[in-house]
């Protein structure tokens, strides 16, 4: 499947109107299509495990000090919940940024790994980042195209969706940039322990999480957890928790809560002044500015 053919198949789902900002649609369960007609500023978000195929235009993602350039024909795989900064760098109305995004089902991946893990291996090489970019393989593009085609036939979608979704996960599991997925699925791997640490932080991000306590939860020493968490996520557990607090705060402010102080306390800060400083550094504007924008 050529990338140009994929573009031709995706464009009709959006019609001919060109609006500012993102347009996101879900033509078939589990598969999102994204279009943007202009470059965007750098923005923070939280990626959960996904595969993203860039069809047109270009995007930049930043994790810690690692920058990844995404262009047409490349696929992005994210294996862990990951705070990232990103921006669309190439997009215009006559040739918008287009991408296909599929959320990954770790349980489905684990079931496949239990079946074929001995064949594909656990990828015992050096620990890789939880974000990997690679040229999209033809077989991955082909199965994503078939996934999209299910949008045109509800009966086929009802019968074949689970099968096609399973094939997507299999293709990723055996792909060159699927190494972190394979590590994640090994219960005794550092990647799996980091995933457990992330789950704990996400559940308790509003409270204090002492490093020794987090290390005990995942069965690692404090120093080992710090080392492998940084290798996988390009950040530290404490910084990761801070990122979650700030992202949650932005969501609350955009929802129109009562005050900046109430948001600061709600997400776990003891000092509204510290919250405002860190929020401004993260997003480039004060929390009060985001609150005022909802007025």
Secondary structure as a PSIPRED ss2 file (coil, helix, strand):
# PSIPRED VFORMAT (PSIPRED V4.0)

   1 X C   1.000  0.000  0.000
   2 X C   1.000  0.000  0.000
   3 X H   0.000  1.000  0.000
   4 X H   0.000  1.000  0.000
   5 X H   0.000  1.000  0.000
   6 X H   0.000  1.000  0.000
   7 X H   0.000  1.000  0.000
   8 X H   0.000  1.000  0.000
   9 X H   0.000  1.000  0.000
  10 X H   0.000  1.000  0.000
  11 X H   0.000  1.000  0.000
  12 X C   1.000  0.000  0.000
  13 X C   1.000  0.000  0.000
  14 X C   1.000  0.000  0.000
  15 X C   1.000  0.000  0.000
  16 X C   1.000  0.000  0.000
  17 X C   1.000  0.000  0.000
  18 X C   1.000  0.000  0.000
  19 X C   1.000  0.000  0.000
  20 X C   1.000  0.000  0.000
  21 X C   1.000  0.000  0.000
  22 X E   0.000  0.000  1.000
  23 X E   0.000  0.000  1.000
  24 X E   0.000  0.000  1.000
  25 X E   0.000  0.000  1.000
  26 X E   0.000  0.000  1.000
  27 X E   0.000  0.000  1.000
  28 X E   0.000  0.000  1.000
  29 X C   1.000  0.000  0.000
  30 X C   1.000  0.000  0.000
  31 X E   0.000  0.000  1.000
  32 X E   0.000  0.000  1.000
  33 X E   0.000  0.000  1.000
  34 X E   0.000  0.000  1.000
  35 X E   0.000  0.000  1.000
  36 X E   0.000  0.000  1.000
  37 X C   1.000  0.000  0.000
  38 X C   1.000  0.000  0.000
  39 X C   1.000  0.000  0.000
  40 X C   1.000  0.000  0.000
  41 X C   1.000  0.000  0.000
  42 X C   1.000  0.000  0.000
  43 X E   0.000  0.000  1.000
  44 X E   0.000  0.000  1.000
  45 X E   0.000  0.000  1.000
  46 X E   0.000  0.000  1.000
  47 X E   0.000  0.000  1.000
  48 X C   1.000  0.000  0.000
  49 X C   1.000  0.000  0.000
  50 X E   0.000  0.000  1.000
  51 X E   0.000  0.000  1.000
  52 X E   0.000  0.000  1.000
  53 X E   0.000  0.000  1.000
  54 X E   0.000  0.000  1.000
  55 X E   0.000  0.000  1.000
  56 X E   0.000  0.000  1.000
  57 X C   1.000  0.000  0.000
  58 X E   0.000  0.000  1.000
  59 X E   0.000  0.000  1.000
  60 X E   0.000  0.000  1.000
  61 X E   0.000  0.000  1.000
  62 X E   0.000  0.000  1.000
  63 X E   0.000  0.000  1.000
  64 X C   1.000  0.000  0.000
  65 X C   1.000  0.000  0.000
  66 X E   0.000  0.000  1.000
  67 X E   0.000  0.000  1.000
  68 X E   0.000  0.000  1.000
  69 X E   0.000  0.000  1.000
  70 X E   0.000  0.000  1.000
  71 X E   0.000  0.000  1.000
  72 X C   1.000  0.000  0.000
  73 X C   1.000  0.000  0.000
  74 X E   0.000  0.000  1.000
  75 X E   0.000  0.000  1.000
  76 X E   0.000  0.000  1.000
  77 X E   0.000  0.000  1.000
  78 X E   0.000  0.000  1.000
  79 X C   1.000  0.000  0.000
  80 X C   1.000  0.000  0.000
  81 X C   1.000  0.000  0.000
  82 X E   0.000  0.000  1.000
  83 X E   0.000  0.000  1.000
  84 X E   0.000  0.000  1.000
  85 X E   0.000  0.000  1.000
  86 X E   0.000  0.000  1.000
  87 X E   0.000  0.000  1.000
  88 X E   0.000  0.000  1.000
  89 X E   0.000  0.000  1.000
  90 X E   0.000  0.000  1.000
  91 X C   1.000  0.000  0.000
  92 X E   0.000  0.000  1.000
  93 X C   1.000  0.000  0.000
  94 X C   1.000  0.000  0.000
  95 X E   0.000  0.000  1.000
  96 X C   1.000  0.000  0.000
  97 X E   0.000  0.000  1.000
  98 X E   0.000  0.000  1.000
  99 X E   0.000  0.000  1.000
 100 X E   0.000  0.000  1.000
 101 X E   0.000  0.000  1.000
 102 X E   0.000  0.000  1.000
 103 X E   0.000  0.000  1.000
 104 X C   1.000  0.000  0.000
 105 X C   1.000  0.000  0.000
 106 X H   0.000  1.000  0.000
 107 X H   0.000  1.000  0.000
 108 X H   0.000  1.000  0.000
 109 X H   0.000  1.000  0.000
 110 X H   0.000  1.000  0.000
 111 X H   0.000  1.000  0.000
 112 X H   0.000  1.000  0.000
 113 X H   0.000  1.000  0.000
 114 X H   0.000  1.000  0.000
 115 X H   0.000  1.000  0.000
 116 X H   0.000  1.000  0.000
 117 X H   0.000  1.000  0.000
 118 X H   0.000  1.000  0.000
 119 X H   0.000  1.000  0.000
 120 X H   0.000  1.000  0.000
 121 X C   1.000  0.000  0.000
 122 X C   1.000  0.000  0.000
 123 X C   1.000  0.000  0.000
 124 X C   1.000  0.000  0.000
 125 X C   1.000  0.000  0.000
 126 X C   1.000  0.000  0.000
 127 X C   1.000  0.000  0.000
 128 X C   1.000  0.000  0.000
 129 X C   1.000  0.000  0.000
 130 X C   1.000  0.000  0.000
 131 X E   0.000  0.000  1.000
 132 X E   0.000  0.000  1.000
 133 X E   0.000  0.000  1.000
 134 X E   0.000  0.000  1.000
 135 X E   0.000  0.000  1.000
 136 X C   1.000  0.000  0.000
 137 X C   1.000  0.000  0.000
 138 X H   0.000  1.000  0.000
 139 X H   0.000  1.000  0.000
 140 X H   0.000  1.000  0.000
 141 X H   0.000  1.000  0.000
 142 X H   0.000  1.000  0.000
 143 X H   0.000  1.000  0.000
 144 X H   0.000  1.000  0.000
 145 X H   0.000  1.000  0.000
 146 X H   0.000  1.000  0.000
 147 X H   0.000  1.000  0.000
 148 X H   0.000  1.000  0.000
 149 X H   0.000  1.000  0.000
 150 X H   0.000  1.000  0.000
 151 X H   0.000  1.000  0.000
 152 X H   0.000  1.000  0.000
 153 X C   1.000  0.000  0.000
 154 X H   0.000  1.000  0.000
 155 X H   0.000  1.000  0.000
 156 X H   0.000  1.000  0.000
 157 X H   0.000  1.000  0.000
 158 X H   0.000  1.000  0.000
 159 X H   0.000  1.000  0.000
 160 X H   0.000  1.000  0.000
 161 X H   0.000  1.000  0.000
 162 X H   0.000  1.000  0.000
 163 X H   0.000  1.000  0.000
 164 X H   0.000  1.000  0.000
 165 X H   0.000  1.000  0.000
 166 X H   0.000  1.000  0.000
 167 X H   0.000  1.000  0.000
 168 X H   0.000  1.000  0.000
 169 X H   0.000  1.000  0.000
 170 X H   0.000  1.000  0.000
 171 X H   0.000  1.000  0.000
 172 X H   0.000  1.000  0.000
 173 X H   0.000  1.000  0.000
 174 X C   1.000  0.000  0.000
 175 X C   1.000  0.000  0.000
 176 X H   0.000  1.000  0.000
 177 X H   0.000  1.000  0.000
 178 X H   0.000  1.000  0.000
 179 X H   0.000  1.000  0.000
 180 X H   0.000  1.000  0.000
 181 X H   0.000  1.000  0.000
 182 X H   0.000  1.000  0.000
 183 X H   0.000  1.000  0.000
 184 X H   0.000  1.000  0.000
 185 X C   1.000  0.000  0.000
 186 X C   1.000  0.000  0.000
 187 X C   1.000  0.000  0.000
 188 X C   1.000  0.000  0.000
 189 X C   1.000  0.000  0.000
 190 X H   0.000  1.000  0.000
 191 X H   0.000  1.000  0.000
 192 X H   0.000  1.000  0.000
 193 X H   0.000  1.000  0.000
 194 X H   0.000  1.000  0.000
 195 X H   0.000  1.000  0.000
 196 X H   0.000  1.000  0.000
 197 X H   0.000  1.000  0.000
 198 X H   0.000  1.000  0.000
 199 X H   0.000  1.000  0.000
 200 X H   0.000  1.000  0.000
 201 X H   0.000  1.000  0.000
 202 X H   0.000  1.000  0.000
 203 X H   0.000  1.000  0.000
 204 X H   0.000  1.000  0.000
 205 X C   1.000  0.000  0.000
 206 X C   1.000  0.000  0.000
 207 X C   1.000  0.000  0.000
 208 X C   1.000  0.000  0.000
 209 X C   1.000  0.000  0.000
 210 X C   1.000  0.000  0.000
 211 X H   0.000  1.000  0.000
 212 X H   0.000  1.000  0.000
 213 X H   0.000  1.000  0.000
 214 X H   0.000  1.000  0.000
 215 X H   0.000  1.000  0.000
 216 X H   0.000  1.000  0.000
 217 X H   0.000  1.000  0.000
 218 X H   0.000  1.000  0.000
 219 X C   1.000  0.000  0.000
 220 X C   1.000  0.000  0.000
 221 X C   1.000  0.000  0.000
 222 X H   0.000  1.000  0.000
 223 X H   0.000  1.000  0.000
 224 X H   0.000  1.000  0.000
 225 X H   0.000  1.000  0.000
 226 X H   0.000  1.000  0.000
 227 X H   0.000  1.000  0.000
 228 X H   0.000  1.000  0.000
 229 X H   0.000  1.000  0.000
 230 X H   0.000  1.000  0.000
 231 X H   0.000  1.000  0.000
 232 X H   0.000  1.000  0.000
 233 X H   0.000  1.000  0.000
 234 X C   1.000  0.000  0.000
 235 X C   1.000  0.000  0.000
 236 X C   1.000  0.000  0.000
 237 X H   0.000  1.000  0.000
 238 X H   0.000  1.000  0.000
 239 X H   0.000  1.000  0.000
 240 X H   0.000  1.000  0.000
 241 X H   0.000  1.000  0.000
 242 X H   0.000  1.000  0.000
 243 X H   0.000  1.000  0.000
 244 X H   0.000  1.000  0.000
 245 X H   0.000  1.000  0.000
 246 X H   0.000  1.000  0.000
 247 X H   0.000  1.000  0.000
 248 X H   0.000  1.000  0.000
 249 X H   0.000  1.000  0.000
 250 X H   0.000  1.000  0.000
 251 X H   0.000  1.000  0.000
 252 X H   0.000  1.000  0.000
 253 X H   0.000  1.000  0.000
 254 X H   0.000  1.000  0.000
 255 X C   1.000  0.000  0.000
 256 X C   1.000  0.000  0.000
 257 X C   1.000  0.000  0.000
 258 X C   1.000  0.000  0.000
 259 X C   1.000  0.000  0.000
 260 X H   0.000  1.000  0.000
 261 X H   0.000  1.000  0.000
 262 X H   0.000  1.000  0.000
 263 X H   0.000  1.000  0.000
 264 X H   0.000  1.000  0.000
 265 X H   0.000  1.000  0.000
 266 X H   0.000  1.000  0.000
 267 X C   1.000  0.000  0.000
 268 X C   1.000  0.000  0.000
 269 X C   1.000  0.000  0.000
 270 X C   1.000  0.000  0.000
 271 X C   1.000  0.000  0.000
 272 X H   0.000  1.000  0.000
 273 X H   0.000  1.000  0.000
 274 X H   0.000  1.000  0.000
 275 X H   0.000  1.000  0.000
 276 X H   0.000  1.000  0.000
 277 X H   0.000  1.000  0.000
 278 X H   0.000  1.000  0.000
 279 X H   0.000  1.000  0.000
 280 X H   0.000  1.000  0.000
 281 X H   0.000  1.000  0.000
 282 X H   0.000  1.000  0.000
 283 X H   0.000  1.000  0.000
 284 X C   1.000  0.000  0.000
 285 X C   1.000  0.000  0.000
 286 X C   1.000  0.000  0.000
 287 X H   0.000  1.000  0.000
 288 X H   0.000  1.000  0.000
 289 X H   0.000  1.000  0.000
 290 X H   0.000  1.000  0.000
 291 X H   0.000  1.000  0.000
 292 X H   0.000  1.000  0.000
 293 X C   1.000  0.000  0.000
 294 X C   1.000  0.000  0.000
 295 X C   1.000  0.000  0.000
